[in-house]
Amino acid sequence: MNDAVNHPKHYNSHPSGVEAITITEHMNFNVGNAMKYLWRSDHKNGLEDLKKARWYIDREIQRLEGAASASVSGNAAA
């Protein structure tokens, strides 16, 4: 049964039988969204989903680099 709201097919099609949200709900927002788009890329929008995943990965890298930079700056002042 395809429940487009609660259990969309493109998130339930993994051969393992695991639904994407079972995994992504344990990740932060950016990483979870990237994983979601990777998960469904073979079943929905292919290239577009891969580009969306990359966008979230790049955003997470920027966030982590910013946190690392702030941490280094904070330690230098101590």
PyMOL Python script that loads the backbone (N, CA, C, O; Angstrom):
from pymol import cmd

cmd.read_pdbstr("""\
ATOM      1  N   MET A   1       0.843  -1.187   0.000  1.00  0.00           N
ATOM      2  CA  MET A   1       0.000   0.000   0.000  1.00  0.00           C
ATOM      3  C   MET A   1       0.887   1.249   0.000  1.00  0.00           C
ATOM      4  O   MET A   1       1.807   1.365   0.809  1.00  0.00           O
ATOM      5  N   ASN A   2       0.606   2.167  -0.901  1.00  0.00           N
ATOM      6  CA  ASN A   2       1.360   3.411  -0.976  1.00  0.00           C
ATOM      7  C   ASN A   2       0.583   4.500  -0.258  1.00  0.00           C
ATOM      8  O   ASN A   2      -0.458   4.942  -0.744  1.00  0.00           O
ATOM      9  N   ASP A   3       1.072   4.935   0.886  1.00  0.00           N
ATOM     10  CA  ASP A   3       0.482   6.020   1.651  1.00  0.00           C
ATOM     11  C   ASP A   3       1.350   7.244   1.393  1.00  0.00           C
ATOM     12  O   ASP A   3       2.390   7.419   2.028  1.00  0.00           O
ATOM     13  N   ALA A   4       0.924   8.086   0.463  1.00  0.00           N
ATOM     14  CA  ALA A   4       1.738   9.209  -0.005  1.00  0.00           C
ATOM     15  C   ALA A   4       2.062  10.221   1.088  1.00  0.00           C
ATOM     16  O   ALA A   4       3.013  10.990   0.948  1.00  0.00           O
ATOM     17  N   VAL A   5       1.297  10.236   2.168  1.00  0.00           N
ATOM     18  CA  VAL A   5       1.549  11.188   3.245  1.00  0.00           C
ATOM     19  C   VAL A   5       2.433  10.583   4.333  1.00  0.00           C
ATOM     20  O   VAL A   5       3.447  11.175   4.703  1.00  0.00           O
ATOM     21  N   ASN A   6       2.067   9.434   4.837  1.00  0.00           N
ATOM     22  CA  ASN A   6       2.767   8.839   5.977  1.00  0.00           C
ATOM     23  C   ASN A   6       3.926   7.922   5.600  1.00  0.00           C
ATOM     24  O   ASN A   6       4.894   7.807   6.351  1.00  0.00           O
ATOM     25  N   HIS A   7       3.838   7.280   4.463  1.00  0.00           N
ATOM     26  CA  HIS A   7       4.872   6.331   4.042  1.00  0.00           C
ATOM     27  C   HIS A   7       5.047   6.370   2.521  1.00  0.00           C
ATOM     28  O   HIS A   7       4.721   5.399   1.838  1.00  0.00           O
ATOM     29  N   PRO A   8       5.560   7.487   1.984  1.00  0.00           N
ATOM     30  CA  PRO A   8       5.722   7.589   0.530  1.00  0.00           C
ATOM     31  C   PRO A   8       6.610   6.476  -0.015  1.00  0.00           C
ATOM     32  O   PRO A   8       7.597   6.088   0.610  1.00  0.00           O
ATOM     33  N   LYS A   9       6.248   5.977  -1.173  1.00  0.00           N
ATOM     34  CA  LYS A   9       6.966   4.848  -1.774  1.00  0.00           C
ATOM     35  C   LYS A   9       8.452   5.143  -1.962  1.00  0.00           C
ATOM     36  O   LYS A   9       9.286   4.262  -1.752  1.00  0.00           O
ATOM     37  N   HIS A  10       8.796   6.383  -2.359  1.00  0.00           N
ATOM     38  CA  HIS A  10      10.201   6.696  -2.617  1.00  0.00           C
ATOM     39  C   HIS A  10      11.045   6.713  -1.339  1.00  0.00           C
ATOM     40  O   HIS A  10      12.271   6.790  -1.423  1.00  0.00           O
ATOM     41  N   TYR A  11      10.420   6.643  -0.163  1.00  0.00           N
ATOM     42  CA  TYR A  11      11.166   6.513   1.088  1.00  0.00           C
ATOM     43  C   TYR A  11      11.091   5.096   1.653  1.00  0.00           C
ATOM     44  O   TYR A  11      11.744   4.792   2.651  1.00  0.00           O
ATOM     45  N   ASN A  12      10.303   4.231   1.023  1.00  0.00           N
ATOM     46  CA  ASN A  12      10.113   2.852   1.486  1.00  0.00           C
ATOM     47  C   ASN A  12      10.648   1.818   0.514  1.00  0.00           C
ATOM     48  O   ASN A  12      10.413   0.625   0.705  1.00  0.00           O
ATOM     49  N   SER A  13      11.345   2.231  -0.504  1.00  0.00           N
ATOM     50  CA  SER A  13      11.745   1.325  -1.582  1.00  0.00           C
ATOM     51  C   SER A  13      13.117   0.695  -1.400  1.00  0.00           C
ATOM     52  O   SER A  13      13.563  -0.059  -2.265  1.00  0.00           O
ATOM     53  N   HIS A  14      13.791   0.983  -0.306  1.00  0.00           N
ATOM     54  CA  HIS A  14      15.123   0.415  -0.088  1.00  0.00           C
ATOM     55  C   HIS A  14      15.016  -1.101   0.068  1.00  0.00           C
ATOM     56  O   HIS A  14      14.108  -1.587   0.742  1.00  0.00           O
ATOM     57  N   PRO A  15      15.929  -1.852  -0.545  1.00  0.00           N
ATOM     58  CA  PRO A  15      15.867  -3.323  -0.474  1.00  0.00           C
ATOM     59  C   PRO A  15      15.885  -3.876   0.954  1.00  0.00           C
ATOM     60  O   PRO A  15      15.416  -4.991   1.184  1.00  0.00           O
ATOM     61  N   SER A  16      16.413  -3.123   1.904  1.00  0.00           N
ATOM     62  CA  SER A  16      16.464  -3.591   3.292  1.00  0.00           C
ATOM     63  C   SER A  16      15.091  -3.589   3.949  1.00  0.00           C
ATOM     64  O   SER A  16      14.879  -4.248   4.967  1.00  0.00           O
ATOM     65  N   GLY A  17      14.146  -2.833   3.351  1.00  0.00           N
ATOM     66  CA  GLY A  17      12.832  -2.689   3.955  1.00  0.00           C
ATOM     67  C   GLY A  17      12.768  -1.574   4.981  1.00  0.00           C
ATOM     68  O   GLY A  17      11.701  -1.289   5.527  1.00  0.00           O
ATOM     69  N   VAL A  18      13.903  -0.941   5.248  1.00  0.00           N
ATOM     70  CA  VAL A  18      13.958   0.147   6.217  1.00  0.00           C
ATOM     71  C   VAL A  18      13.439   1.420   5.563  1.00  0.00           C
ATOM     72  O   VAL A  18      13.768   1.716   4.414  1.00  0.00           O
ATOM     73  N   GLU A  19      12.630   2.168   6.296  1.00  0.00           N
ATOM     74  CA  GLU A  19      12.131   3.450   5.807  1.00  0.00           C
ATOM     75  C   GLU A  19      13.154   4.536   6.146  1.00  0.00           C
ATOM     76  O   GLU A  19      13.768   4.503   7.213  1.00  0.00           O
ATOM     77  N   ALA A  20      13.333   5.478   5.254  1.00  0.00           N
ATOM     78  CA  ALA A  20      14.353   6.518   5.417  1.00  0.00           C
ATOM     79  C   ALA A  20      14.269   7.224   6.765  1.00  0.00           C
ATOM     80  O   ALA A  20      15.300   7.476   7.388  1.00  0.00           O
ATOM     81  N   ILE A  21      13.075   7.544   7.224  1.00  0.00           N
ATOM     82  CA  ILE A  21      12.935   8.306   8.469  1.00  0.00           C
ATOM     83  C   ILE A  21      13.460   7.538   9.679  1.00  0.00           C
ATOM     84  O   ILE A  21      13.875   8.143  10.667  1.00  0.00           O
ATOM     85  N   THR A  22      13.444   6.215   9.606  1.00  0.00           N
ATOM     86  CA  THR A  22      13.971   5.398  10.699  1.00  0.00           C
ATOM     87  C   THR A  22      15.445   5.711  10.935  1.00  0.00           C
ATOM     88  O   THR A  22      15.922   5.656  12.069  1.00  0.00           O
ATOM     89  N   ILE A  23      16.150   6.033   9.884  1.00  0.00           N
ATOM     90  CA  ILE A  23      17.571   6.370   9.965  1.00  0.00           C
ATOM     91  C   ILE A  23      17.773   7.870  10.179  1.00  0.00           C
ATOM     92  O   ILE A  23      18.531   8.280  11.059  1.00  0.00           O
ATOM     93  N   THR A  24      17.095   8.683   9.375  1.00  0.00           N
ATOM     94  CA  THR A  24      17.374  10.121   9.371  1.00  0.00           C
ATOM     95  C   THR A  24      16.937  10.835  10.639  1.00  0.00           C
ATOM     96  O   THR A  24      17.470  11.899  10.953  1.00  0.00           O
ATOM     97  N   GLU A  25      15.983  10.282  11.375  1.00  0.00           N
ATOM     98  CA  GLU A  25      15.538  10.967  12.590  1.00  0.00           C
ATOM     99  C   GLU A  25      16.614  10.972  13.678  1.00  0.00           C
ATOM    100  O   GLU A  25      16.469  11.666  14.684  1.00  0.00           O
ATOM    101  N   HIS A  26      17.673  10.218  13.488  1.00  0.00           N
ATOM    102  CA  HIS A  26      18.780  10.181  14.445  1.00  0.00           C
ATOM    103  C   HIS A  26      19.931  11.098  14.037  1.00  0.00           C
ATOM    104  O   HIS A  26      20.979  11.107  14.683  1.00  0.00           O
ATOM    105  N   MET A  27      19.742  11.861  12.978  1.00  0.00           N
ATOM    106  CA  MET A  27      20.791  12.742  12.454  1.00  0.00           C
ATOM    107  C   MET A  27      20.385  14.195  12.640  1.00  0.00           C
ATOM    108  O   MET A  27      19.217  14.496  12.884  1.00  0.00           O
ATOM    109  N   ASN A  28      21.358  15.095  12.523  1.00  0.00           N
ATOM    110  CA  ASN A  28      20.987  16.503  12.559  1.00  0.00           C
ATOM    111  C   ASN A  28      20.270  16.862  11.254  1.00  0.00           C
ATOM    112  O   ASN A  28      20.220  16.057  10.324  1.00  0.00           O
ATOM    113  N   PHE A  29      19.727  18.059  11.196  1.00  0.00           N
ATOM    114  CA  PHE A  29      18.874  18.457  10.075  1.00  0.00           C
ATOM    115  C   PHE A  29      19.571  18.346   8.727  1.00  0.00           C
ATOM    116  O   PHE A  29      19.040  17.731   7.802  1.00  0.00           O
ATOM    117  N   ASN A  30      20.753  18.934   8.609  1.00  0.00           N
ATOM    118  CA  ASN A  30      21.447  18.940   7.319  1.00  0.00           C
ATOM    119  C   ASN A  30      21.831  17.540   6.864  1.00  0.00           C
ATOM    120  O   ASN A  30      21.602  17.177   5.710  1.00  0.00           O
ATOM    121  N   VAL A  31      22.409  16.757   7.754  1.00  0.00           N
ATOM    122  CA  VAL A  31      22.836  15.401   7.397  1.00  0.00           C
ATOM    123  C   VAL A  31      21.618  14.521   7.110  1.00  0.00           C
ATOM    124  O   VAL A  31      21.635  13.724   6.172  1.00  0.00           O
ATOM    125  N   GLY A  32      20.576  14.662   7.907  1.00  0.00           N
ATOM    126  CA  GLY A  32      19.352  13.890   7.680  1.00  0.00           C
ATOM    127  C   GLY A  32      18.711  14.201   6.343  1.00  0.00           C
ATOM    128  O   GLY A  32      18.269  13.294   5.638  1.00  0.00           O
ATOM    129  N   ASN A  33      18.658  15.480   5.986  1.00  0.00           N
ATOM    130  CA  ASN A  33      18.085  15.842   4.690  1.00  0.00           C
ATOM    131  C   ASN A  33      18.947  15.341   3.544  1.00  0.00           C
ATOM    132  O   ASN A  33      18.422  14.865   2.537  1.00  0.00           O
ATOM    133  N   ALA A  34      20.262  15.441   3.683  1.00  0.00           N
ATOM    134  CA  ALA A  34      21.148  14.908   2.642  1.00  0.00           C
ATOM    135  C   ALA A  34      20.896  13.416   2.460  1.00  0.00           C
ATOM    136  O   ALA A  34      20.785  12.934   1.333  1.00  0.00           O
ATOM    137  N   MET A  35      20.805  12.691   3.561  1.00  0.00           N
ATOM    138  CA  MET A  35      20.559  11.248   3.494  1.00  0.00           C
ATOM    139  C   MET A  35      19.204  10.955   2.847  1.00  0.00           C
ATOM    140  O   MET A  35      19.078  10.025   2.051  1.00  0.00           O
ATOM    141  N   LYS A  36      18.207  11.746   3.190  1.00  0.00           N
ATOM    142  CA  LYS A  36      16.871  11.566   2.612  1.00  0.00           C
ATOM    143  C   LYS A  36      16.924  11.682   1.091  1.00  0.00           C
ATOM    144  O   LYS A  36      16.349  10.860   0.377  1.00  0.00           O
ATOM    145  N   TYR A  37      17.615  12.703   0.605  1.00  0.00           N
ATOM    146  CA  TYR A  37      17.694  12.884  -0.846  1.00  0.00           C
ATOM    147  C   TYR A  37      18.523  11.797  -1.514  1.00  0.00           C
ATOM    148  O   TYR A  37      18.203  11.373  -2.624  1.00  0.00           O
ATOM    149  N   LEU A  38      19.580  11.342  -0.857  1.00  0.00           N
ATOM    150  CA  LEU A  38      20.354  10.220  -1.403  1.00  0.00           C
ATOM    151  C   LEU A  38      19.502   8.957  -1.439  1.00  0.00           C
ATOM    152  O   LEU A  38      19.535   8.203  -2.411  1.00  0.00           O
ATOM    153  N   TRP A  39      18.745   8.735  -0.380  1.00  0.00           N
ATOM    154  CA  TRP A  39      17.908   7.544  -0.230  1.00  0.00           C
ATOM    155  C   TRP A  39      16.905   7.434  -1.373  1.00  0.00           C
ATOM    156  O   TRP A  39      16.688   6.354  -1.924  1.00  0.00           O
ATOM    157  N   ARG A  40      16.305   8.552  -1.717  1.00  0.00           N
ATOM    158  CA  ARG A  40      15.223   8.502  -2.702  1.00  0.00           C
ATOM    159  C   ARG A  40      15.676   8.784  -4.131  1.00  0.00           C
ATOM    160  O   ARG A  40      14.858   8.723  -5.049  1.00  0.00           O
ATOM    161  N   SER A  41      16.941   9.088  -4.346  1.00  0.00           N
ATOM    162  CA  SER A  41      17.398   9.553  -5.659  1.00  0.00           C
ATOM    163  C   SER A  41      17.135   8.565  -6.791  1.00  0.00           C
ATOM    164  O   SER A  41      16.895   8.987  -7.923  1.00  0.00           O
ATOM    165  N   ASP A  42      17.173   7.285  -6.522  1.00  0.00           N
ATOM    166  CA  ASP A  42      16.891   6.299  -7.575  1.00  0.00           C
ATOM    167  C   ASP A  42      15.403   6.145  -7.864  1.00  0.00           C
ATOM    168  O   ASP A  42      15.027   5.517  -8.853  1.00  0.00           O
ATOM    169  N   HIS A  43      14.555   6.712  -7.012  1.00  0.00           N
ATOM    170  CA  HIS A  43      13.116   6.478  -7.130  1.00  0.00           C
ATOM    171  C   HIS A  43      12.310   7.731  -7.423  1.00  0.00           C
ATOM    172  O   HIS A  43      11.111   7.638  -7.688  1.00  0.00           O
ATOM    173  N   LYS A  44      12.933   8.899  -7.383  1.00  0.00           N
ATOM    174  CA  LYS A  44      12.150  10.107  -7.596  1.00  0.00           C
ATOM    175  C   LYS A  44      12.806  11.021  -8.622  1.00  0.00           C
ATOM    176  O   LYS A  44      12.502  10.920  -9.811  1.00  0.00           O
ATOM    177  N   ASN A  45      13.694  11.907  -8.195  1.00  0.00           N
ATOM    178  CA  ASN A  45      14.210  12.944  -9.093  1.00  0.00           C
ATOM    179  C   ASN A  45      15.679  12.799  -9.465  1.00  0.00           C
ATOM    180  O   ASN A  45      16.270  13.751  -9.974  1.00  0.00           O
ATOM    181  N   GLY A  46      16.279  11.658  -9.233  1.00  0.00           N
ATOM    182  CA  GLY A  46      17.640  11.368  -9.666  1.00  0.00           C
ATOM    183  C   GLY A  46      18.652  12.467  -9.460  1.00  0.00           C
ATOM    184  O   GLY A  46      19.045  12.757  -8.330  1.00  0.00           O
ATOM    185  N   LEU A  47      19.071  13.074 -10.537  1.00  0.00           N
ATOM    186  CA  LEU A  47      20.112  14.098 -10.510  1.00  0.00           C
ATOM    187  C   LEU A  47      19.731  15.267  -9.606  1.00  0.00           C
ATOM    188  O   LEU A  47      20.568  15.767  -8.855  1.00  0.00           O
ATOM    189  N   GLU A  48      18.489  15.699  -9.673  1.00  0.00           N
ATOM    190  CA  GLU A  48      18.041  16.810  -8.826  1.00  0.00           C
ATOM    191  C   GLU A  48      18.191  16.454  -7.343  1.00  0.00           C
ATOM    192  O   GLU A  48      18.645  17.282  -6.552  1.00  0.00           O
ATOM    193  N   ASP A  49      17.817  15.240  -6.966  1.00  0.00           N
ATOM    194  CA  ASP A  49      17.950  14.826  -5.573  1.00  0.00           C
ATOM    195  C   ASP A  49      19.412  14.754  -5.148  1.00  0.00           C
ATOM    196  O   ASP A  49      19.737  15.102  -4.013  1.00  0.00           O
ATOM    197  N   LEU A  50      20.294  14.314  -6.028  1.00  0.00           N
ATOM    198  CA  LEU A  50      21.721  14.285  -5.702  1.00  0.00           C
ATOM    199  C   LEU A  50      22.259  15.698  -5.489  1.00  0.00           C
ATOM    200  O   LEU A  50      23.088  15.920  -4.606  1.00  0.00           O
ATOM    201  N   LYS A  51      21.794  16.648  -6.289  1.00  0.00           N
ATOM    202  CA  LYS A  51      22.215  18.043  -6.119  1.00  0.00           C
ATOM    203  C   LYS A  51      21.682  18.616  -4.806  1.00  0.00           C
ATOM    204  O   LYS A  51      22.373  19.380  -4.132  1.00  0.00           O
ATOM    205  N   LYS A  52      20.455  18.246  -4.448  1.00  0.00           N
ATOM    206  CA  LYS A  52      19.897  18.693  -3.170  1.00  0.00           C
ATOM    207  C   LYS A  52      20.700  18.116  -2.013  1.00  0.00           C
ATOM    208  O   LYS A  52      20.981  18.821  -1.044  1.00  0.00           O
ATOM    209  N   ALA A  53      21.071  16.844  -2.102  1.00  0.00           N
ATOM    210  CA  ALA A  53      21.887  16.213  -1.059  1.00  0.00           C
ATOM    211  C   ALA A  53      23.215  16.946  -0.926  1.00  0.00           C
ATOM    212  O   ALA A  53      23.668  17.220   0.185  1.00  0.00           O
ATOM    213  N   ARG A  54      23.831  17.260  -2.045  1.00  0.00           N
ATOM    214  CA  ARG A  54      25.110  17.978  -2.022  1.00  0.00           C
ATOM    215  C   ARG A  54      24.948  19.347  -1.362  1.00  0.00           C
ATOM    216  O   ARG A  54      25.832  19.786  -0.626  1.00  0.00           O
ATOM    217  N   TRP A  55      23.826  20.025  -1.619  1.00  0.00           N
ATOM    218  CA  TRP A  55      23.573  21.339  -1.026  1.00  0.00           C
ATOM    219  C   TRP A  55      23.560  21.232   0.503  1.00  0.00           C
ATOM    220  O   TRP A  55      24.168  22.053   1.190  1.00  0.00           O
ATOM    221  N   TYR A  56      22.872  20.225   1.031  1.00  0.00           N
ATOM    222  CA  TYR A  56      22.819  20.037   2.483  1.00  0.00           C
ATOM    223  C   TYR A  56      24.167  19.615   3.055  1.00  0.00           C
ATOM    224  O   TYR A  56      24.525  20.026   4.158  1.00  0.00           O
ATOM    225  N   ILE A  57      24.910  18.807   2.327  1.00  0.00           N
ATOM    226  CA  ILE A  57      26.245  18.409   2.778  1.00  0.00           C
ATOM    227  C   ILE A  57      27.165  19.630   2.822  1.00  0.00           C
ATOM    228  O   ILE A  57      27.896  19.822   3.794  1.00  0.00           O
ATOM    229  N   ASP A  58      27.131  20.453   1.774  1.00  0.00           N
ATOM    230  CA  ASP A  58      27.945  21.676   1.756  1.00  0.00           C
ATOM    231  C   ASP A  58      27.569  22.597   2.908  1.00  0.00           C
ATOM    232  O   ASP A  58      28.440  23.208   3.528  1.00  0.00           O
ATOM    233  N   ARG A  59      26.290  22.699   3.194  1.00  0.00           N
ATOM    234  CA  ARG A  59      25.818  23.541   4.290  1.00  0.00           C
ATOM    235  C   ARG A  59      26.328  23.020   5.640  1.00  0.00           C
ATOM    236  O   ARG A  59      26.724  23.800   6.506  1.00  0.00           O
ATOM    237  N   GLU A  60      26.314  21.697   5.805  1.00  0.00           N
ATOM    238  CA  GLU A  60      26.810  21.106   7.054  1.00  0.00           C
ATOM    239  C   GLU A  60      28.317  21.311   7.188  1.00  0.00           C
ATOM    240  O   GLU A  60      28.811  21.583   8.282  1.00  0.00           O
ATOM    241  N   ILE A  61      29.038  21.185   6.097  1.00  0.00           N
ATOM    242  CA  ILE A  61      30.486  21.437   6.127  1.00  0.00           C
ATOM    243  C   ILE A  61      30.757  22.883   6.539  1.00  0.00           C
ATOM    244  O   ILE A  61      31.636  23.139   7.362  1.00  0.00           O
ATOM    245  N   GLN A  62      30.013  23.819   5.974  1.00  0.00           N
ATOM    246  CA  GLN A  62      30.184  25.228   6.342  1.00  0.00           C
ATOM    247  C   GLN A  62      29.886  25.444   7.822  1.00  0.00           C
ATOM    248  O   GLN A  62      30.591  26.190   8.501  1.00  0.00           O
ATOM    249  N   ARG A  63      28.842  24.789   8.316  1.00  0.00           N
ATOM    250  CA  ARG A  63      28.486  24.918   9.729  1.00  0.00           C
ATOM    251  C   ARG A  63      29.615  24.390  10.615  1.00  0.00           C
ATOM    252  O   ARG A  63      29.996  25.030  11.594  1.00  0.00           O
ATOM    253  N   LEU A  64      30.140  23.225  10.264  1.00  0.00           N
ATOM    254  CA  LEU A  64      31.213  22.629  11.060  1.00  0.00           C
ATOM    255  C   LEU A  64      32.498  23.441  10.974  1.00  0.00           C
ATOM    256  O   LEU A  64      33.196  23.609  11.974  1.00  0.00           O
ATOM    257  N   GLU A  65      32.813  23.942   9.792  1.00  0.00           N
ATOM    258  CA  GLU A  65      34.004  24.782   9.647  1.00  0.00           C
ATOM    259  C   GLU A  65      33.853  26.064  10.451  1.00  0.00           C
ATOM    260  O   GLU A  65      34.816  26.540  11.053  1.00  0.00           O
ATOM    261  N   GLY A  66      32.651  26.623  10.464  1.00  0.00           N
ATOM    262  CA  GLY A  66      32.397  27.821  11.261  1.00  0.00           C
ATOM    263  C   GLY A  66      32.532  27.549  12.745  1.00  0.00           C
ATOM    264  O   GLY A  66      33.078  28.370  13.482  1.00  0.00           O
ATOM    265  N   ALA A  67      32.037  26.399  13.189  1.00  0.00           N
ATOM    266  CA  ALA A  67      32.148  26.028  14.600  1.00  0.00           C
ATOM    267  C   ALA A  67      33.604  25.796  14.974  1.00  0.00           C
ATOM    268  O   ALA A  67      34.041  26.195  16.053  1.00  0.00           O
ATOM    269  N   ALA A  68      34.353  25.152  14.088  1.00  0.00           N
ATOM    270  CA  ALA A  68      35.772  24.897  14.354  1.00  0.00           C
ATOM    271  C   ALA A  68      36.543  26.208  14.408  1.00  0.00           C
ATOM    272  O   ALA A  68      37.420  26.389  15.253  1.00  0.00           O
ATOM    273  N   SER A  69      36.214  27.113  13.506  1.00  0.00           N
ATOM    274  CA  SER A  69      36.879  28.412  13.464  1.00  0.00           C
ATOM    275  C   SER A  69      36.571  29.212  14.729  1.00  0.00           C
ATOM    276  O   SER A  69      37.459  29.846  15.298  1.00  0.00           O
ATOM    277  N   ALA A  70      35.324  29.180  15.161  1.00  0.00           N
ATOM    278  CA  ALA A  70      34.931  29.896  16.374  1.00  0.00           C
ATOM    279  C   ALA A  70      35.610  29.292  17.593  1.00  0.00           C
ATOM    280  O   ALA A  70      36.005  30.013  18.509  1.00  0.00           O
ATOM    281  N   SER A  71      35.746  27.978  17.606  1.00  0.00           N
ATOM    282  CA  SER A  71      36.402  27.290  18.719  1.00  0.00           C
ATOM    283  C   SER A  71      37.876  27.670  18.800  1.00  0.00           C
ATOM    284  O   SER A  71      38.399  27.917  19.886  1.00  0.00           O
ATOM    285  N   VAL A  72      38.535  27.716  17.661  1.00  0.00           N
ATOM    286  CA  VAL A  72      39.949  28.096  17.618  1.00  0.00           C
ATOM    287  C   VAL A  72      40.100  29.547  18.058  1.00  0.00           C
ATOM    288  O   VAL A  72      41.014  29.871  18.816  1.00  0.00           O
ATOM    289  N   SER A  73      39.217  30.415  17.595  1.00  0.00           N
ATOM    290  CA  SER A  73      39.271  31.823  17.981  1.00  0.00           C
ATOM    291  C   SER A  73      39.037  31.982  19.474  1.00  0.00           C
ATOM    292  O   SER A  73      39.692  32.790  20.133  1.00  0.00           O
ATOM    293  N   GLY A  74      38.099  31.204  20.001  1.00  0.00           N
ATOM    294  CA  GLY A  74      37.806  31.263  21.432  1.00  0.00           C
ATOM    295  C   GLY A  74      38.962  30.776  22.273  1.00  0.00           C
ATOM    296  O   GLY A  74      39.233  31.335  23.335  1.00  0.00           O
ATOM    297  N   ASN A  75      39.646  29.745  21.820  1.00  0.00           N
ATOM    298  CA  ASN A  75      40.796  29.208  22.555  1.00  0.00           C
ATOM    299  C   ASN A  75      41.983  30.159  22.509  1.00  0.00           C
ATOM    300  O   ASN A  75      42.759  30.230  23.461  1.00  0.00           O
ATOM    301  N   ALA A  76      42.127  30.886  21.416  1.00  0.00           N
ATOM    302  CA  ALA A  76      43.254  31.808  21.280  1.00  0.00           C
ATOM    303  C   ALA A  76      43.131  32.959  22.275  1.00  0.00           C
ATOM    304  O   ALA A  76      44.132  33.500  22.744  1.00  0.00           O
ATOM    305  N   ALA A  77      41.888  33.326  22.590  1.00  0.00           N
ATOM    306  CA  ALA A  77      41.672  34.437  23.507  1.00  0.00           C
ATOM    307  C   ALA A  77      41.880  34.019  24.960  1.00  0.00           C
ATOM    308  O   ALA A  77      42.043  34.876  25.828  1.00  0.00           O
ATOM    309  N   ALA A  78      41.876  32.738  25.234  1.00  0.00           N
ATOM    310  CA  ALA A  78      41.955  32.255  26.625  1.00  0.00           C
ATOM    311  C   ALA A  78      43.330  32.342  27.209  1.00  0.00           C
ATOM    312  O   ALA A  78      43.535  31.970  28.365  1.00  0.00           O
TER     313      ALA A  78
END
""", "prot")
cmd.dss("prot")
cmd.show_as("cartoon", "prot")
cmd.util.cbc("prot")
cmd.orient("prot")
